[in-house]
Amino acid sequence: MNNTVIEAQGLIKSFKDGSGRTFNAVDGVNVEVGSGEIIGLLGPNGAGKSTLIDMVLGLTKPSSGTVRTFGGTPHQAIAHGRIGAVLQTGGLLPNLTVRDTIRMIAATHRNPLPLDTVLDQADLTHLADRKVVKCSGGEQQRIRFALAILSSPDLLILDEPTSGMDANARHTFWESMKTQASSGRTIVFATHYIEEAQNFAQRIIMVGNGRVVVDGPTDDVRAHAAPSQVSAVLPDDVEASSLPGVQSVSIDGDRTTMTTDQSDELARHLLTRTGATGLTISAGSLEDAFLALTTDRPEASFAGSDHTH
Ligand SMILES: Nc1ncnc2c1ncn2[C@@H]1O[C@H](COP(=O)(O)OP(=O)(O)OP(=O)(O)O)[C@@H](O)[C@H]1O
């Protein structure tokens, strides 16, 4: 891939669990991220997302394998202001104002963005004179975000950036993130809100038990991993389970619901070859895909993606 921003090869991170047994929190991850990609990192609690992010940022050393950012070490990229990160942890000084917090960190950068620009992009202008301790959890996340964009980084890494934000604040946050993305930045974000990944990410990487379970374009992941549902009232002589492409059937009253990964073909067949009425099609959601791939089939691979490893 040209303009590779992140390249992880055979990445493993081992820890000791409570009983002193060694386990791999990240267990052989190969990932390549190209310039301008917007990637949603999904996975259940403890899947290894934060550990993976920590290695990409050079905060944790891999037990084995390599990770390179912009062709060099994470430390080099950070020293050059090319990576900005919003992490789950990360202390803010409670008694400083928002403005002073940003000003202080800006002083450590070679070419920080103007203070007003940063306040505006993080939607903090109206809170600039408030003390950090008086800011809500979601507002404090926006302060962390402001600090992350100070160096105008080429790569933004966001570990659950909207945790603690209500629905409105999350919406506003992702709107401002669209502005960041439109300037060609590479964005990698971990989230538990599948809808955020579905709406914002172009590519989804799902992690389970330290491994990449799925890696592909968001639409493909949804379409391949989560079948659609076609529902209709069928004439008595039509046997749903023998219709083309039907994977499973459920019946509720006079309505039959069929799951399929060929919803267009099935709908066409029902409408042209049978007397089916009241037909509806609903697309499978990324949430269905996520549950199917991380719960039932932890080792499932996703065929149909160039990125599958
Ligand atoms: N420093 C550490 N020492 C021991 N175990 C650790 C350490 N850091 C993480 N772990 C364990 O490694 C596994 C992966 O943790 P990690 O925080 O990377 O998961 P995650 O996918 O980010 O989870 P969440 O969605 O809950 O944030 C977990 O079992 C966690 O308990």
The ligand as a MOL file (V3000), in Angstrom:
LIG
                    3D

  0  0  0     0  0            999 V3000
M  V30 BEGIN CTAB
M  V30 COUNTS 31 33 0 0 0
M  V30 BEGIN ATOM
M  V30 1 N -0.9950 -3.8700 32.0320 0
M  V30 2 C -1.7340 -4.9820 31.9750 0
M  V30 3 N -1.4430 -6.0670 32.7410 0
M  V30 4 C -2.1740 -7.2010 32.6690 0
M  V30 5 N -3.2400 -7.3630 31.8660 0
M  V30 6 C -3.5840 -6.3120 31.0820 0
M  V30 7 C -2.8690 -5.0750 31.0960 0
M  V30 8 N -3.4420 -4.2360 30.2080 0
M  V30 9 C -4.4830 -4.9000 29.6620 0
M  V30 10 N -4.5850 -6.1390 30.1890 0
M  V30 11 C -5.5430 -7.1920 29.8180 0
M  V30 12 O -5.4200 -7.3930 28.4180 0
M  V30 13 C -6.6970 -7.6430 27.8210 0
M  V30 14 C -6.9680 -6.6250 26.7420 0
M  V30 15 O -7.1960 -5.3710 27.3520 0
M  V30 16 P -7.5080 -4.0440 26.5150 0
M  V30 17 O -7.6290 -2.9230 27.4940 0
M  V30 18 O -6.5240 -3.9180 25.4230 0
M  V30 19 O -8.9420 -4.4020 25.8940 0
M  V30 20 P -9.9850 -3.4300 25.1670 0
M  V30 21 O -10.4170 -4.1530 23.9360 0
M  V30 22 O -9.4100 -2.0790 24.9970 0
M  V30 23 O -11.1620 -3.4220 26.2230 0
M  V30 24 P -12.2540 -2.2690 26.5720 0
M  V30 25 O -13.2050 -2.2740 25.4370 0
M  V30 26 O -12.8580 -2.7870 27.8270 0
M  V30 27 O -11.5170 -0.9860 26.7380 0
M  V30 28 C -7.6990 -7.6190 28.9760 0
M  V30 29 O -7.8870 -8.9420 29.4050 0
M  V30 30 C -6.9800 -6.7990 30.0450 0
M  V30 31 O -7.4220 -7.1760 31.3300 0
M  V30 END ATOM
M  V30 BEGIN BOND
M  V30 1 1 1 2
M  V30 2 1 2 3
M  V30 3 2 2 7
M  V30 4 2 3 4
M  V30 5 1 4 5
M  V30 6 2 5 6
M  V30 7 1 6 7
M  V30 8 1 6 10
M  V30 9 1 7 8
M  V30 10 2 8 9
M  V30 11 1 9 10
M  V30 12 1 10 11
M  V30 13 1 11 12
M  V30 14 1 11 30
M  V30 15 1 12 13
M  V30 16 1 13 14
M  V30 17 1 13 28
M  V30 18 1 14 15
M  V30 19 1 15 16
M  V30 20 2 16 17
M  V30 21 1 16 18
M  V30 22 1 16 19
M  V30 23 1 19 20
M  V30 24 2 20 21
M  V30 25 1 20 22
M  V30 26 1 20 23
M  V30 27 1 23 24
M  V30 28 2 24 25
M  V30 29 1 24 26
M  V30 30 1 24 27
M  V30 31 1 28 29
M  V30 32 1 28 30
M  V30 33 1 30 31
M  V30 END BOND
M  V30 END CTAB
M  END
